[in-house]
Amino acid sequence: MKTIEWQYLIVSYLFLGGLSAGLFFVSALTEVFRNGDSPKEEIARVGALLAPWPVMIGCTLLVFDLGHWYRFYKLFLHFRWESPMSIGSWLLLFFIGVSVLYAYGWIPSSVRKAIFAKLPTRLRFLQILNRDVSSWRRALAIAGLPMSVGVAIYTGVLLGAVQSRPFWNTNLVAQLFLFSALSGGCALLILVLGASSRKFEMHEFQSLYLLDVSFLTLEFFIVVPYFIHGELSVEAVRQSLRLVLGGPFTILFWVFFMGLGLLLPWAIEVYEALPLLLRHAQFVPRVDTATVAAPGAAVSILADTGEQAPSRKLHFSRGWAAAAAVLVLMGGVLVRYIFVFAGQMSTIQ
Amino acid sequence: MTNRPKRYALAIDAKKCIDCKACVVACRAENGVPLGKSRNWINEELRGDWPRLMEVFEPEQCHHCEEPACVRVCPTGASYKRSDGVVAINPSECVGCRYCMIACPYDARFFREDLGVVEKCDLCARRLDRGELPACVETCPSKVRIFGDLNDPTSEIHQILEKRQYRVKKREAGTGPNIYYLL
């Protein structure tokens, strides 16, 4: 009997799990390569502190999607390497452990001490946890990086590993989910950092922008071969592609995912980051001519337009950054919704 | 007689099927299948153009594949293949993730919301262990179903598959289905 077994809980989990993986990936990457750069420390810190939550919420949803939620422990009584779900369960367990520890390492020691000072006497034994693990950050980042990639890619492997659903049964789904997850992590960081009241210089976003533009570009160049290969594949695959080419998910896929969730934020971010990409310039906030050091490009813009509006010329606005980030996140939810539902509707004839 | 492992399979002579659904009812009674779900079913297909029409009936259930996709994807090993070829589910290990239902090319599985586990045809494994036939085979009034051990050269199914042409469904899924539809 044909039914859609995996529904909104699974869609939410796939999104939230990917989001955590993306946050951790960006945070850990920044931490490993930042060389003591302090603005980047903020990216790593916010990413680390956000990373464990979505995946923990997502895993709770997963558990409640089971027949009986309390049976979930049976997943951890077995390890079956042939089952992507078994591999994924264990991976999630370790990833959550590492990301929680990594986040703990980023809690400022004053905050940590304040929390432990408020412990009731009965819970005094928890004082054993009151230690400074900030020196582990780098090691945890390096250990967690492959795990975060694993968590992001496994959600796609889970779907792709069944030969009975031609819509899913290609490695491109795993890659699509991977880059969608990583760009989702970037987007949420751009959104949160942009919205924070902290004094934040716009140029500090440049690494996030470059990462997000790269991930979105890769995502686009995975969607394209997905269709080319699919159309050149066997009948069952071509049939399954009809679901997004003239079928029930067509508008959702092309207008809302490809258009609004991928190409539009890509265009916004490229436009915003263009000076950086083309001229090796830096994002320049509102500054005086005198403080704009060497880069010839920036100076020539100032020469063209006068001294008043260098930042406008160098395109940066929090509004556009937030809009692009929200669109990326919406695209991330949509692509998972479309793939989960359309995949289960596809079948070998 | 060599002590070869059994390899149970089902041959279906669909031309004899009259769509009486006695097999579905017998299965429901034998296995306590709740209404609205079914371990076996009869596909109906209308062929030809008016006025030359033909209705074709084709019973189907779990194909007890050689390399079952459901068994491969099961995260706990609750879905397993018995040594006699029957693909079965151990309900006490099933967590109800329903990955197997998605992996099955034949959509032969269903979810028991009341028990929180997945169920499907197990060729009446309890009856097989007692030396009886599956309920659907025993009850079929028009003798559509031929059940037996493919590894036993004297069995009816072995002999009939030697003589008659047959097809299996969705061979391209690569799971090696064990329901043989006689042509």
Interface residues (C-beta under 8 A of the other chain):
Chain A: M1 K2 T3 E5 W6 D65 L66 G67 H68 R71 F72 K74 L75 L77 H78 R80 E82 S83 P84 M85 S86 S89 L158 A161 V162 Q163 S164 R165 V234 A236 Q344 T347 I348
Chain B: K37 S38 W41 A69 R72 V73 C74 P75 T76 G77 E93 C94 V95 G96 C97 R98 Y99 M101 I102 A103 C104 P105 D107 F110 F111 R112 E113 L115 G116 V117 V118 K170 E172 A173 G174 T175
